[in-house]
Amino acid sequence: MRMLWLQTLRNLKIFVKDKANIFFALLAPLIVLGLYVLFLGKTQTDTLLDVLKGMGVTGADDDIRSFADCWILSGVMASAGITVPLCACGVMVQDETRGIRNDLLSAPIPRWMPSAAYFLAVVLSGFLIGFVVLALCLGWLALSGGWFLSALEVLGLVGLLLLSVLSSSTLLVFVVGFLRTEGAFTGLNVILGTVIGFLIGAYMPLSMFPKGVQYVTLFVPGSYSAALFRNLFLNGALENISQNVSAAFADSLAEQYTLQLDAFGTSLSVTAMALILAGTVLLFAAANLVKAFVKKNTR
C-alpha cells in the first residue's frame, strides 16, 4: 500500500505543479462564472423581476439575486467536477508518450498498481481542487448575503462533490486510456471543456433546450451532478422565495431551472438522480476492469 500511495502522490504532484494545467482545469467553471458576472446574472435577475412586477410583486430584488447566485454556483461546481479530473488524466497520457508507463509495468510491482495510482490521483485532484472551489462558492454566498444553506446541505455538497468526481473520473480514465498522444488528449480537453457547460445546463437551464437535446443530456453523467447541485444550493433560496414572494412562483422556478430532469416524460426525483450517478461509477469502474483484463491478455 505504501508503494501505491507513493505512486499516487507522484502523479498528484506532477498535476499540481503544472500551473497551466490547473488553469485549464478551472477554465470551464471560470467561463461560467465570468459569463454570469458580465451579463447572465443581470439578465436572469431582470427577467425574473419583470415577471414579478407583472404579478404586482416588488421589493424582491435580494431574494431573486440570491436565487440566481445559487443557480450559477451549482453550474460552477458541476463543471469543476468534470474538467479538473479530465486535466488530471493528462499525467497518464504524458507517461504513455514518454515511455514511463512501460517502465512502471516492468518494475517489480503488481501490474495493476500503476493504473490504480493514476485513478486515485485523478480522484484526489478532482476532490481537493473541487473542495477549494466549493469553499470559494460558499464564501461568496456568505459575503453576498445569499446564504440559505443548512449544515446538512453543506455536508451534502461535499458528499455530492466526491460522488461527482468519482463518476467523471471513472468515465474519463476509461476514455483517456485509449489516447496515445498528447495532441489527441489536448483535442479532447478543448472539445469537452467547450461543450460541457451546455450539455449539463451550466450556462442556461436545460428546459430552454429542445426536447431532443434534453433527452441527449440524460446520457451525460454530469447532467445528474448539475441537477443534484442545484437541488442542494437552491433549496433554501426557493423556500425563502416561497415565504417572501409566492409559493407558486417558487414552484415555477424549480421547474424552469431544471431542478429535476425529464426522462422521456418522467420527472426524476433527487433519489433517482443520485442512484443513476452512483450507477455510472459502478458501470465505468467495471468497464475499466474489463479494459485492463483485455490489455493484460493481449500483450
C-alpha positions as a Markdown table, in Angstrom:
| # | Residue | x | y | z |
|---|---|---|---|---|
| 1 | Met | 0.0 | 0.0 | 0.0 |
| 2 | Arg | 2.9 | 2.3 | 0.7 |
| 3 | Met | 4.1 | 1.9 | -2.9 |
| 4 | Leu | 0.6 | 2.6 | -4.2 |
| 5 | Trp | 0.4 | 5.8 | -2.1 |
| 6 | Leu | 3.9 | 6.9 | -3.3 |
| 7 | Gln | 2.9 | 6.5 | -7.0 |
| 8 | Thr | -0.4 | 8.3 | -6.4 |
| 9 | Leu | 1.4 | 11.1 | -4.7 |
| 10 | Arg | 3.9 | 11.3 | -7.5 |
| 11 | Asn | 1.1 | 11.6 | -10.1 |
| 12 | Leu | -0.7 | 14.2 | -7.9 |
| 13 | Lys | 2.4 | 16.3 | -7.6 |
| 14 | Ile | 3.0 | 16.3 | -11.3 |
| 15 | Phe | -0.5 | 17.6 | -11.9 |
| 16 | Val | -0.5 | 20.2 | -9.2 |
| 17 | Lys | 3.0 | 21.6 | -10.2 |
| 18 | Asp | 1.7 | 22.4 | -13.7 |
| 19 | Lys | 0.1 | 25.8 | -13.2 |
| 20 | Ala | -1.1 | 26.0 | -16.8 |
| 21 | Asn | -2.9 | 22.6 | -16.4 |
| 22 | Ile | -4.6 | 23.9 | -13.2 |
| 23 | Phe | -5.8 | 27.0 | -15.1 |
| 24 | Phe | -7.2 | 25.0 | -17.9 |
| 25 | Ala | -8.8 | 22.6 | -15.4 |
| 26 | Leu | -10.7 | 25.5 | -14.0 |
| 27 | Leu | -11.3 | 27.3 | -17.3 |
| 28 | Ala | -14.8 | 26.0 | -17.8 |
| 29 | Pro | -16.0 | 26.9 | -14.3 |
| 30 | Leu | -14.3 | 30.3 | -14.7 |
| 31 | Ile | -16.1 | 30.8 | -18.0 |
| 32 | Val | -19.5 | 30.0 | -16.4 |
| 33 | Leu | -18.7 | 32.4 | -13.5 |
| 34 | Gly | -17.4 | 35.1 | -15.9 |
| 35 | Leu | -20.5 | 35.0 | -18.1 |
| 36 | Tyr | -22.7 | 35.3 | -15.1 |
| 37 | Val | -20.8 | 38.2 | -13.7 |
| 38 | Leu | -20.7 | 40.0 | -17.0 |
| 39 | Phe | -24.2 | 39.7 | -18.2 |
| 40 | Leu | -26.0 | 36.4 | -17.5 |
| 41 | Gly | -26.7 | 37.3 | -13.9 |
| 42 | Lys | -28.2 | 40.7 | -14.6 |
| 43 | Thr | -30.2 | 39.2 | -17.5 |
| 44 | Gln | -31.7 | 36.4 | -15.4 |
| 45 | Thr | -32.3 | 38.7 | -12.4 |
| 46 | Asp | -34.0 | 41.4 | -14.5 |
| 47 | Thr | -36.2 | 38.9 | -16.4 |
| 48 | Leu | -37.4 | 37.3 | -13.1 |
| 49 | Leu | -38.1 | 40.7 | -11.6 |
| 50 | Asp | -40.1 | 41.8 | -14.6 |
| 51 | Val | -42.2 | 38.7 | -14.2 |
| 52 | Leu | -42.8 | 39.5 | -10.6 |
| 53 | Lys | -43.7 | 43.1 | -11.5 |
| 54 | Gly | -46.3 | 41.7 | -13.9 |
| 55 | Met | -47.7 | 39.8 | -10.9 |
| 56 | Gly | -47.8 | 43.0 | -8.8 |
| 57 | Val | -44.8 | 42.0 | -6.6 |
| 58 | Thr | -42.0 | 44.4 | -5.9 |
| 59 | Gly | -39.1 | 44.6 | -3.5 |
| 60 | Ala | -37.9 | 41.1 | -4.1 |
| 61 | Asp | -34.5 | 42.1 | -5.6 |
| 62 | Asp | -32.4 | 40.5 | -3.0 |
| 63 | Asp | -34.4 | 37.2 | -3.0 |
| 64 | Ile | -34.1 | 36.9 | -6.8 |
| 65 | Arg | -30.4 | 37.8 | -6.8 |
| 66 | Ser | -29.7 | 35.1 | -4.2 |
| 67 | Phe | -31.6 | 32.6 | -6.3 |
| 68 | Ala | -29.6 | 33.5 | -9.4 |
| 69 | Asp | -26.3 | 33.3 | -7.4 |
| 70 | Cys | -27.1 | 29.8 | -6.1 |
| 71 | Trp | -28.1 | 28.6 | -9.6 |
| 72 | Ile | -24.9 | 29.7 | -11.3 |
| 73 | Leu | -22.7 | 28.3 | -8.5 |
| 74 | Ser | -24.3 | 24.9 | -9.0 |
| 75 | Gly | -23.1 | 25.1 | -12.6 |
| 76 | Val | -19.7 | 26.1 | -11.5 |
| 77 | Met | -19.4 | 23.1 | -9.2 |
| 78 | Ala | -20.8 | 20.6 | -11.7 |
| 79 | Ser | -18.3 | 21.9 | -14.3 |
| 80 | Ala | -15.3 | 21.7 | -12.0 |
| 81 | Gly | -16.3 | 18.1 | -11.1 |
| 82 | Ile | -15.7 | 17.2 | -14.7 |
| 83 | Thr | -12.9 | 19.4 | -16.0 |
| 84 | Val | -10.5 | 19.0 | -13.1 |
| 85 | Pro | -10.4 | 15.2 | -13.3 |
| 86 | Leu | -10.1 | 15.5 | -17.1 |
| 87 | Cys | -7.0 | 17.6 | -16.9 |
| 88 | Ala | -5.6 | 15.3 | -14.1 |
| 89 | Cys | -5.8 | 12.5 | -16.6 |
| 90 | Gly | -3.1 | 14.2 | -18.6 |
| 91 | Val | -0.4 | 12.6 | -16.4 |
| 92 | Met | -1.5 | 9.2 | -17.9 |
| 93 | Val | -1.0 | 10.4 | -21.4 |
| 94 | Gln | 2.3 | 12.1 | -20.6 |
| 95 | Asp | 3.7 | 8.9 | -19.1 |
| 96 | Glu | 2.4 | 6.9 | -22.1 |
| 97 | Thr | 4.1 | 9.1 | -24.7 |
| 98 | Arg | 7.4 | 9.3 | -22.7 |
| 99 | Gly | 7.6 | 5.6 | -22.1 |
| 100 | Ile | 7.3 | 5.9 | -18.3 |
| 101 | Arg | 4.2 | 3.7 | -18.3 |
| 102 | Asn | 6.2 | 0.8 | -19.7 |
| 103 | Asp | 9.0 | 1.4 | -17.1 |
| 104 | Leu | 6.4 | 1.1 | -14.4 |
| 105 | Leu | 4.9 | -2.0 | -15.9 |
| 106 | Ser | 8.3 | -3.6 | -16.0 |
| 107 | Ala | 9.1 | -2.7 | -12.4 |
| 108 | Pro | 8.9 | -5.3 | -9.6 |
| 109 | Ile | 5.4 | -4.2 | -8.6 |
| 110 | Pro | 1.9 | -5.6 | -9.3 |
| 111 | Arg | 0.8 | -4.8 | -12.8 |
| 112 | Trp | -2.5 | -3.2 | -11.5 |
| 113 | Met | -0.7 | -0.7 | -9.3 |
| 114 | Pro | 0.2 | 2.0 | -11.9 |
| 115 | Ser | -3.3 | 2.1 | -13.2 |
| 116 | Ala | -4.7 | 2.2 | -9.7 |
| 117 | Ala | -2.3 | 5.1 | -8.8 |
| 118 | Tyr | -3.4 | 7.1 | -11.9 |
| 119 | Phe | -7.0 | 6.7 | -11.0 |
| 120 | Leu | -6.5 | 7.6 | -7.3 |
| 121 | Ala | -4.5 | 10.7 | -8.3 |
| 122 | Val | -7.3 | 11.8 | -10.7 |
| 123 | Val | -9.9 | 11.4 | -7.9 |
| 124 | Leu | -7.8 | 13.2 | -5.3 |
| 125 | Ser | -7.0 | 16.0 | -7.7 |
| 126 | Gly | -10.7 | 16.4 | -8.6 |
| 127 | Phe | -11.8 | 16.3 | -5.0 |
| 128 | Leu | -9.2 | 18.6 | -3.5 |
| 129 | Ile | -9.4 | 21.3 | -6.1 |
| 130 | Gly | -13.2 | 20.9 | -6.3 |
| 131 | Phe | -13.3 | 21.4 | -2.5 |
| 132 | Val | -11.3 | 24.6 | -2.8 |
| 133 | Val | -13.8 | 25.8 | -5.5 |
| 134 | Leu | -16.7 | 24.8 | -3.2 |
| 135 | Ala | -15.2 | 26.8 | -0.3 |
| 136 | Leu | -15.0 | 29.8 | -2.6 |
| 137 | Cys | -18.6 | 29.4 | -3.7 |
| 138 | Leu | -19.8 | 29.1 | -0.1 |
| 139 | Gly | -17.7 | 32.2 | 0.8 |
| 140 | Trp | -19.3 | 34.1 | -2.0 |
| 141 | Leu | -22.8 | 33.2 | -0.7 |
| 142 | Ala | -21.9 | 34.2 | 2.8 |
| 143 | Leu | -20.4 | 37.5 | 1.8 |
| 144 | Ser | -23.2 | 38.4 | -0.6 |
| 145 | Gly | -26.0 | 37.7 | 1.9 |
| 146 | Gly | -27.4 | 34.8 | -0.2 |
| 147 | Trp | -26.7 | 32.1 | 2.4 |
| 148 | Phe | -29.7 | 29.8 | 2.8 |
| 149 | Leu | -27.9 | 26.5 | 3.3 |
| 150 | Ser | -28.2 | 24.3 | 6.4 |
| 151 | Ala | -25.3 | 22.4 | 7.9 |
| 152 | Leu | -26.7 | 19.2 | 6.5 |
| 153 | Glu | -26.9 | 20.7 | 3.0 |
| 154 | Val | -23.2 | 21.8 | 3.2 |
| 155 | Leu | -22.3 | 18.2 | 4.1 |
| 156 | Gly | -24.4 | 17.1 | 1.2 |
| 157 | Leu | -22.5 | 19.3 | -1.1 |
| 158 | Val | -19.2 | 17.8 | 0.0 |
| 159 | Gly | -20.6 | 14.3 | -0.5 |
| 160 | Leu | -22.0 | 15.2 | -3.9 |
| 161 | Leu | -18.7 | 16.6 | -4.9 |
| 162 | Leu | -17.0 | 13.3 | -4.1 |
| 163 | Leu | -19.7 | 11.3 | -6.0 |
| 164 | Ser | -19.4 | 13.6 | -9.0 |
| 165 | Val | -15.7 | 13.3 | -9.1 |
| 166 | Leu | -15.8 | 9.6 | -8.8 |
| 167 | Ser | -18.4 | 9.4 | -11.7 |
| 168 | Ser | -16.4 | 11.7 | -14.0 |
| 169 | Ser | -13.1 | 10.1 | -13.0 |
| 170 | Thr | -14.2 | 6.5 | -13.9 |
| 171 | Leu | -15.6 | 7.7 | -17.2 |
| 172 | Leu | -12.6 | 9.9 | -18.2 |
| 173 | Val | -10.0 | 7.4 | -17.1 |
| 174 | Phe | -11.7 | 4.8 | -19.4 |
| 175 | Val | -11.9 | 7.2 | -22.3 |
| 176 | Val | -8.4 | 8.8 | -21.9 |
| 177 | Gly | -6.9 | 5.3 | -21.6 |
| 178 | Phe | -7.5 | 4.9 | -25.4 |
| 179 | Leu | -5.4 | 8.0 | -26.3 |
| 180 | Arg | -1.8 | 7.6 | -27.2 |
| 181 | Thr | -0.6 | 11.2 | -28.0 |
| 182 | Glu | -0.7 | 14.4 | -26.1 |
| 183 | Gly | -2.2 | 16.1 | -29.2 |
| 184 | Ala | -5.3 | 13.8 | -29.0 |
| 185 | Phe | -5.7 | 14.5 | -25.3 |
| 186 | Thr | -5.5 | 18.3 | -25.9 |
| 187 | Gly | -8.2 | 18.0 | -28.6 |
| 188 | Leu | -10.4 | 16.1 | -26.2 |
| 189 | Asn | -9.7 | 18.6 | -23.5 |
| 190 | Val | -10.6 | 21.6 | -25.7 |
| 191 | Ile | -13.8 | 19.9 | -27.1 |
| 192 | Leu | -15.1 | 18.7 | -23.8 |
| 193 | Gly | -14.2 | 22.0 | -22.0 |
| 194 | Thr | -16.1 | 23.9 | -24.6 |
| 195 | Val | -19.4 | 21.9 | -24.8 |
| 196 | Ile | -19.7 | 20.5 | -21.2 |
| 197 | Gly | -21.3 | 23.7 | -19.9 |
| 198 | Phe | -24.1 | 23.4 | -22.5 |
| 199 | Leu | -24.6 | 19.7 | -22.0 |
| 200 | Ile | -25.1 | 19.9 | -18.3 |
| 201 | Gly | -27.1 | 23.2 | -18.3 |
| 202 | Ala | -24.4 | 25.4 | -16.6 |
| 203 | Tyr | -25.0 | 28.4 | -19.0 |
| 204 | Met | -28.8 | 28.1 | -19.3 |
| 205 | Pro | -31.5 | 25.8 | -17.9 |
| 206 | Leu | -31.9 | 22.6 | -19.9 |
| 207 | Ser | -35.6 | 23.3 | -20.0 |
| 208 | Met | -34.8 | 26.0 | -22.6 |
| 209 | Phe | -33.4 | 23.4 | -25.0 |
| 210 | Pro | -35.5 | 21.4 | -27.5 |
| 211 | Lys | -36.8 | 18.1 | -26.1 |
| 212 | Gly | -34.4 | 16.1 | -28.3 |
| 213 | Val | -31.4 | 17.9 | -26.8 |
| 214 | Gln | -32.8 | 17.5 | -23.3 |
| 215 | Tyr | -33.0 | 13.7 | -23.8 |
| 216 | Val | -29.4 | 13.6 | -25.1 |
| 217 | Thr | -28.2 | 15.2 | -21.9 |
| 218 | Leu | -29.7 | 12.3 | -20.0 |
| 219 | Phe | -26.8 | 10.2 | -21.2 |
| 220 | Val | -24.3 | 12.7 | -19.8 |
| 221 | Pro | -23.5 | 11.8 | -16.1 |
| 222 | Gly | -22.6 | 15.5 | -15.4 |
| 223 | Ser | -26.3 | 16.4 | -16.0 |
| 224 | Tyr | -27.3 | 14.5 | -13.0 |
| 225 | Ser | -24.5 | 16.0 | -11.0 |
| 226 | Ala | -25.6 | 19.5 | -12.0 |
| 227 | Ala | -29.2 | 18.8 | -11.1 |
| 228 | Leu | -28.3 | 17.5 | -7.7 |
| 229 | Phe | -26.0 | 20.5 | -7.0 |
| 230 | Arg | -29.0 | 22.8 | -8.0 |
| 231 | Asn | -31.3 | 21.0 | -5.5 |
| 232 | Leu | -28.8 | 21.5 | -2.7 |
| 233 | Phe | -27.8 | 25.0 | -3.5 |
| 234 | Leu | -31.3 | 26.3 | -4.3 |
| 235 | Asn | -33.5 | 24.5 | -1.8 |
| 236 | Gly | -33.1 | 27.3 | 0.9 |
| 237 | Ala | -33.3 | 30.1 | -1.7 |
| 238 | Leu | -36.6 | 28.6 | -3.1 |
| 239 | Glu | -38.0 | 28.3 | 0.4 |
| 240 | Asn | -37.2 | 31.9 | 1.0 |
| 241 | Ile | -38.9 | 33.0 | -2.2 |
| 242 | Ser | -41.9 | 30.8 | -1.4 |
| 243 | Gln | -42.3 | 32.5 | 2.0 |
| 244 | Asn | -41.5 | 36.1 | 1.0 |
| 245 | Val | -42.8 | 36.2 | -2.6 |
| 246 | Ser | -45.0 | 33.4 | -3.8 |
| 247 | Ala | -45.2 | 29.7 | -3.4 |
| 248 | Ala | -46.5 | 29.2 | -6.9 |
| 249 | Phe | -43.6 | 31.4 | -8.3 |
| 250 | Ala | -41.1 | 29.3 | -6.4 |
| 251 | Asp | -42.5 | 26.1 | -7.8 |
| 252 | Ser | -42.4 | 27.6 | -11.3 |
| 253 | Leu | -38.7 | 28.5 | -10.8 |
| 254 | Ala | -37.9 | 24.9 | -9.7 |
| 255 | Glu | -39.5 | 23.6 | -12.9 |
| 256 | Gln | -38.0 | 26.1 | -15.3 |
| 257 | Tyr | -34.5 | 26.0 | -13.8 |
| 258 | Thr | -34.2 | 22.2 | -14.1 |
| 259 | Leu | -34.1 | 21.0 | -10.5 |
| 260 | Gln | -35.5 | 17.7 | -11.8 |
| 261 | Leu | -34.6 | 16.1 | -15.1 |
| 262 | Asp | -37.3 | 14.9 | -17.6 |
| 263 | Ala | -36.5 | 11.3 | -18.5 |
| 264 | Phe | -38.7 | 10.8 | -21.6 |
| 265 | Gly | -41.8 | 12.2 | -19.9 |
| 266 | Thr | -40.9 | 11.0 | -16.3 |
| 267 | Ser | -39.6 | 13.5 | -13.8 |
| 268 | Leu | -36.7 | 12.1 | -11.9 |
| 269 | Ser | -36.6 | 12.6 | -8.2 |
| 270 | Val | -33.4 | 13.5 | -6.3 |
| 271 | Thr | -33.0 | 10.0 | -5.1 |
| 272 | Ala | -33.3 | 8.6 | -8.6 |
| 273 | Met | -30.7 | 11.0 | -10.0 |
| 274 | Ala | -28.3 | 10.2 | -7.1 |
| 275 | Leu | -28.7 | 6.5 | -7.8 |
| 276 | Ile | -28.1 | 7.0 | -11.6 |
| 277 | Leu | -25.0 | 9.0 | -10.8 |
| 278 | Ala | -23.8 | 6.3 | -8.5 |
| 279 | Gly | -24.6 | 3.7 | -11.1 |
| 280 | Thr | -22.3 | 5.4 | -13.6 |
| 281 | Val | -19.5 | 4.9 | -11.1 |
| 282 | Leu | -20.1 | 1.2 | -11.0 |
| 283 | Leu | -20.6 | 1.0 | -14.7 |
| 284 | Phe | -17.4 | 2.6 | -15.8 |
| 285 | Ala | -15.4 | 1.1 | -12.9 |
| 286 | Ala | -16.4 | -2.3 | -14.4 |
| 287 | Ala | -15.5 | -1.0 | -17.9 |
| 288 | Asn | -12.1 | -0.1 | -16.7 |
| 289 | Leu | -11.6 | -3.5 | -15.1 |
| 290 | Val | -12.6 | -5.2 | -18.3 |
| 291 | Lys | -10.3 | -3.0 | -20.4 |
| 292 | Ala | -7.4 | -3.8 | -18.0 |
| 293 | Phe | -8.1 | -7.5 | -18.3 |
| 294 | Val | -8.2 | -7.4 | -22.1 |
| 295 | Lys | -4.9 | -5.5 | -22.2 |
| 296 | Lys | -3.3 | -7.9 | -19.9 |
| 297 | Asn | -4.3 | -10.9 | -22.1 |
| 298 | Thr | -3.4 | -9.3 | -25.4 |
| 299 | Arg | 0.2 | -8.3 | -24.5 |
